[in-house]
Amino acid sequence: MSSVATSEPVPPPATAVLLNAFRSFLLRFVVLRSDAQADALALWLAHTYALDAAYATPYLVITSPEKECGKTVLEEVLQLLARMAWKLDGLPTEAVLFRRIDRDQPTVLLDEVDRLFGSSKDRVEPLTAILNGGNRRGSTVPRLIPRGSDWEFRDFSTFCPKALAGIDASRWPDTIRNRAIVIELHRKAAHEQIERPRWRKLEPEAQGLRDLAAEWAGVYVDELSAIEPADLETLSPRAFDGWEPLLAIAEHAGGGWPERARAAAAALSGQKREDPSLGTQLLSDIRRAFEEADANRMVTSRLIDALVAMDESPWAEWRHGNGLSGQALSKLLRPFGIKTRTVRDVDARSRGYALEQFRDVFDRYLPPRGVPAGDKVTTARSSAERALGQGDGPIPATPTKPPETATQSRCHPDTAEVPNPGASLYDGDFR
């Protein structure tokens, strides 16, 4: 009598299981605004273990408009899960900071960074020196160290994963925000239920996940380093550098993770997310002024009146509330090679600007008219998220499934398994 062979269920890939475990753990204690945030955090945590496979590392910027939005709790959960987490509530001495990074490549977690950037120059400069280049492998700070009766020159590495938390990150240096994945948190609503973390009891569970992640990285780091994710047009080159190792991890995970990771990258770091520089803001407003006036030439005073009338722009409050002057406007336009000329505007001839002077810089620095900045980002995100059933609002904190499947309901449908602490990532060998 012949027996019918039954195939064993195929376990989900180890990388996907690890990502889901991180994601599920985070969502127990923090209300996140979107699946993109949850996916990015899970990928970033895995990246801290697979740092040897990466050429660059993205800074993680955790911010909120007000206090009590969960920034500190999120950093404390990251402290439980990240590789060799080093949480700093204040800035240590410069020597301690770069020596520890050089020796261990820890995961640095800095809280209340907004207060640090508001402190004295002597305290801020060491931090910015370490952050400005510390996102790429090989970045160093040169120092002289005593060696007996002499001095020795040495380069200290500043490359390691870093998470920075604080209020209103828009005021932080561009050199940090441009290298970062920004996680914007908001205060928990009354209907959103999360678990209160009991840190002493959570440590054994977190240790199990850390052990699994370390084992995972030891097995797959070479494979991860060989993956070259396709470019994302919605990301600037600098943003793609940071996302590249995360996208590689997502590709290794397979299933829905590659598409989810690319949607998260577009949503959190796409061009539309970057605040315009003062120069591009001015060019955009000048283009708008010419269009609204339906003019090809404008004298300086008329152009300034149009700019100052734009409530959402800074020109009315320029120079401590005195407003934008002709001299200030000329100075702002000088880097673009634009100078005043004699123009006829209505019935007057005076110094001003012609629309033709701006054609080239509009083409180079602004999106085409009728295509708002970030439209491609929005399209890429919405199409990917529609396929995944994602929305723009916060992730529901209260699971809709029965309690016994609550953990799995917060994971990805294609790889819903979450490992138990102390177990292998799935039943069987990594390979």
Residue pairs with C-beta under 8 A, 6 or more apart in sequence:
11 17
11 417
11 426
11 427
11 428
12 255
12 414
12 415
12 416
12 417
12 426
13 252
13 253
13 254
13 255
13 415
14 216
14 219
14 220
14 425
14 426
14 430
15 46
15 216
15 220
15 249
15 252
15 253
15 254
15 257
16 253
16 254
16 255
16 257
16 412
16 414
16 415
17 415
17 417
17 418
17 419
17 425
17 426
18 46
18 212
18 213
18 216
18 419
18 425
19 39
19 42
19 43
19 46
19 249
19 250
19 253
19 257
19 415
20 42
20 411
20 412
20 415
20 416
20 417
20 418
21 209
21 212
21 418
21 419
22 41
22 42
22 45
22 46
22 81
22 209
22 213
23 38
23 39
23 41
23 42
23 410
23 411
23 412
24 407
24 408
24 410
24 411
24 418
25 77
25 81
25 205
25 206
25 209
26 32
26 38
26 41
26 42
26 74
26 77
26 81
27 38
27 194
27 395
27 397
27 410
28 194
28 195
29 73
29 74
29 77
29 194
29 195
29 196
29 197
30 70
30 73
30 74
30 77
30 185
30 194
31 70
31 185
31 186
31 188
31 189
31 192
31 194
31 394
31 395
31 397
32 38
32 41
32 183
32 185
32 394
32 395
33 184
33 185
33 186
33 393
33 394
33 395
34 267
34 390
34 391
34 392
34 393
34 394
34 395
35 260
35 264
35 385
35 388
35 390
35 395
36 263
36 264
36 267
36 268
36 381
36 385
36 390
37 183
37 264
37 268
38 395
39 257
39 260
39 261
39 263
39 264
40 181
40 183
40 246
40 261
40 264
40 265
40 268
41 60
41 74
41 78
41 183
43 246
43 249
43 250
43 261
43 264
44 58
44 60
44 161
44 163
44 181
44 246
45 78
45 81
45 82
45 213
46 213
46 216
46 217
46 249
47 54
47 57
47 161
47 245
47 246
47 249
48 82
48 83
48 84
48 107
48 161
49 83
49 213
49 214
49 216
49 217
50 217
50 220
50 221
50 224
50 245
50 249
51 57
51 83
51 105
51 160
51 161
52 217
52 221
52 225
53 221
53 222
53 224
53 225
53 245
53 248
54 137
54 225
54 244
54 245
54 248
55 136
55 137
55 241
55 244
55 245
56 135
56 136
56 137
56 241
56 242
56 244
56 245
57 135
57 136
57 159
57 160
57 161
57 162
57 242
57 245
58 135
58 179
58 180
58 181
58 239
58 241
58 242
58 243
58 246
58 269
59 131
59 135
59 162
59 163
59 164
59 176
59 179
59 180
59 181
59 242
60 78
60 161
60 162
60 163
60 164
60 180
60 181
60 183
61 163
61 164
61 165
61 169
61 172
61 176
61 177
61 180
61 181
61 182
61 183
62 71
62 74
62 75
62 163
62 164
62 165
62 166
62 183
62 185
63 71
63 165
63 166
63 167
63 168
63 169
63 182
63 183
63 184
63 185
64 70
64 71
64 167
64 184
64 185
64 186
64 187
65 167
65 168
65 186
66 167
66 187
67 167
68 187
69 185
69 186
69 187
69 188
70 185
70 187
70 188
71 111
71 165
71 166
71 167
71 185
72 111
72 165
73 197
74 165
74 183
74 185
75 87
75 109
75 111
75 163
75 165
76 87
76 197
76 199
77 197
78 85
78 107
78 109
78 163
79 85
79 87
79 109
80 199
80 202
80 203
80 206
81 206
81 209
81 210
81 213
82 107
82 109
82 161
82 163
83 106
83 107
83 161
83 210
83 213
83 214
83 217
84 104
84 105
84 106
84 107
85 106
85 107
85 109
86 100
86 104
86 106
86 107
86 108
86 109
87 109
87 111
88 108
88 109
88 110
88 111
89 111
89 112
90 112
90 116
91 97
91 110
91 116
91 123
91 126
91 127
94 126
97 126
97 127
97 130
98 126
98 130
98 141
98 143
98 156
98 158
99 156
100 106
101 108
101 130
101 134
101 156
101 157
101 158
101 159
101 160
102 156
102 157
102 158
104 160
105 157
105 159
105 160
106 160
107 160
107 161
107 162
107 163
108 160
108 161
108 162
108 163
109 162
109 163
109 165
110 116
110 162
110 163
110 164
110 165
111 165
111 166
112 165
112 166
113 164
113 165
113 166
113 169
113 172
114 166
114 167
114 168
114 169
114 171
114 172
115 166
116 123
116 124
116 127
117 124
117 166
117 171
117 172
117 173
128 173
128 175
128 176
129 141
129 158
130 141
130 158
131 158
131 162
131 175
131 176
131 179
132 175
132 176
133 139
133 140
133 158
134 158
134 159
134 160
134 162
135 159
135 162
135 179
135 241
135 242
136 159
136 241
137 159
138 157
138 159
139 157
139 158
139 159
140 155
140 156
140 157
140 158
141 155
141 156
141 158
142 153
142 154
142 155
142 156
143 153
143 154
143 155
143 156
144 151
144 152
144 153
144 154
145 151
145 152
145 154
146 152
164 172
164 176
164 180
166 172
169 177
169 180
169 182
170 177
170 275
174 277
177 274
177 275
178 236
178 238
178 239
178 274
179 238
179 242
180 242
181 242
181 243
181 268
181 269
182 268
182 269
182 273
183 268
186 394
188 194
188 397
189 394
191 397
191 398
192 394
192 396
192 397
192 398
193 397
193 398
194 397
204 421
205 421
206 421
207 421
208 420
208 421
208 422
208 423
209 419
209 421
211 422
212 419
212 421
212 423
212 424
212 425
215 424
215 425
215 430
216 425
216 430
219 430
219 431
220 252
220 430
223 252
224 245
224 248
224 249
224 252
227 248
227 251
227 252
228 248
229 244
229 247
229 248
229 250
229 251
231 240
232 240
232 243
232 247
232 262
232 265
232 266
232 380
233 376
234 265
234 266
234 270
234 271
234 376
234 377
234 380
235 243
235 265
235 266
235 269
235 270
235 271
236 271
236 274
239 265
239 269
239 270
242 269
243 261
243 265
243 269
246 261
246 265
247 258
247 261
247 262
247 265
249 261
250 257
250 258
250 260
250 261
250 262
251 257
251 258
251 261
253 415
255 412
255 414
255 415
256 388
256 412
256 413
256 414
256 415
257 412
257 415
259 384
259 387
259 388
260 384
260 388
260 412
262 380
262 384
263 380
263 381
263 384
263 385
263 388
263 390
266 377
266 380
266 381
266 384
267 273
267 377
267 381
267 385
270 374
270 376
270 377
270 380
270 381
271 373
271 374
271 376
271 377
272 373
272 374
272 375
272 377
272 378
273 374
273 377
276 284
276 373
278 314
278 332
279 332
279 335
279 336
279 365
280 365
280 366
281 313
281 314
282 307
282 332
282 333
283 336
283 358
283 361
283 362
283 365
283 366
284 366
285 307
285 310
285 313
285 315
286 303
286 307
286 353
286 358
287 358
287 362
287 366
287 369
288 310
289 298
289 303
289 306
289 307
290 296
290 298
290 355
290 358
291 369
292 306
293 302
293 306
295 345
295 355
296 354
296 355
296 356
297 343
297 344
297 345
297 352
297 353
297 354
297 355
298 306
298 343
298 345
298 352
298 353
299 343
299 345
299 348
299 350
299 351
299 352
300 326
300 329
300 340
300 350
300 351
300 352
300 353
301 326
301 350
302 345
302 352
303 329
303 352
303 353
304 315
304 323
304 324
304 325
304 326
304 329
307 313
307 315
307 324
307 329
308 315
308 316
308 323
308 324
309 316
310 316
315 323
315 324
316 323
316 324
317 323
318 324
318 325
318 328
319 325
319 328
326 340
326 351
330 339
330 340
333 339
336 361
336 365
337 361
338 353
338 357
338 358
338 361
340 351
340 352
340 353
341 351
341 352
341 353
341 354
341 357
342 349
342 350
342 351
342 352
343 349
343 350
343 351
343 352
343 353
343 354
345 352
366 373
367 373
367 375
385 391
395 410
399 405
399 406
399 409
399 410
400 409
401 408
401 409
407 418
408 416
408 417
408 418
411 417
411 418
417 426
419 425
419 426
424 430
